[in-house]
Amino acid sequence: MILAAGLTAFAAAIDSWPKWAIVLPAVITTVATGLSANYRFRTKYVNFASAGERLKWVKLRYQIRSESAPDDPKHLEDFVNSMEAIVSAELAEWREGLLAGDIAGKKAPLRE
């Protein structure tokens, strides 16, 4: 987006370019900014990556604990409960965000 904004200023300084070539970077910048603000790709990616890392940690913790006591069913139960807790928390946060129009922790703008 920053590159397209800079290219718009550069294109405006060149008189020989057609008008569509001068406007195109501004259009791309506007569309990209709107999509980014509306869908919050970065926030979704960070939330997804964070949940993925927590799930990996739960798996690793289970593997380490089950090596020391392979016949202990408590380790498997803890693993399943931890996985369910992480997934349930993520789904609840996602659902609440959808219902409130607050996907990325910011209130959705009022539309008139």
N, C-alpha and C positions, 0 to 999 in steps of 0.2 A: 504494500500500500504506500509505503514511504517512497519507494522507487517510482511508482506511477505518479505520485503527486509532484515529485521533482521533474519527471519527464514532461508533465503538463506545462510547467513553467518554462522549461527549455523549448518545447514545441511552440509555445506562444511567442517566443522571441524570434522564431524563424518565419519570415514573411512568405517564403516560397512554398511552404507546405500547405496542402489542402486543409480546409476547415475540419473535415472529419478526422484527420490525423492529429490535429491539435486537441480536439475534444475527446478522442478515444481514451487517453490515459485518465482523464478526469472521470469518464464514465466507468472505467474499470475500478478506479479507486472508490467511487461511490457505491458500486455494487458489492465490492469486497468488504467495505466497511459495514454496509447494511447486513450482509450475510453473517459477518462475524458478530455483530451486535445482537442479531436476532437469534442465531443458533448457538452462540457461545462455544465454539469448537474447542478453544483452549481449555476452558473450564471443564468441559466434558472429558477431554483427554486426560487432564490431571486427575479428575475423580476416578476415571477408569483405571489409570495407571496405579493410583494409590490403592484401590481395591485389589488389583492384581498382585501388588507387592504384599499386601496383607495375606492374601490367599496363599501365595508362595511361602510366606513365613509359617503359616499354620501347617502347611504340608511338610516343610522341613522340620518343624518342631515335632510333628507326629513321627516322622521317620527316625529322628534321633531318639525319641523316647521309646519307640517300639523296638529299636535295636537292643536296648538294655533289658527290656522285659517283653519279649515277643508274644507271650501268651496272656498278657494283661488286657482284658477287654476295656478297661477304663481309658486307655490311650485312644482307642478307636472311638469311643463315646465322646471324649473330649474333642477329638478331631472333627467329628460330625457336628457337634454342638457349635464349635468355633466357626466352621464353614457356614452353617445355617445362620449364625448371628451376623456374620459379615454380609452375606447375600441379602438377608432380611433388612439390615440397616440401609444398604444401598438401594434396595427396591423401595423402602419406605421414604427415603430422602427423595428419590426420583419421583415417586407418586405425589408426595406433598408439593414438590416443585411444580409438577404439571397442573395440579389442582389450583395452586395459588398463582400460577403464571410467573413463578420465581425460580426458574431452572438453575440459574448461576448464582443464587444468593442475592439477586437484585430484583426489585419489583419490576414487573413488566410495565411499560409506559401505558398510560390510559389512552385509549383510541376513541376518537370522537367521530 
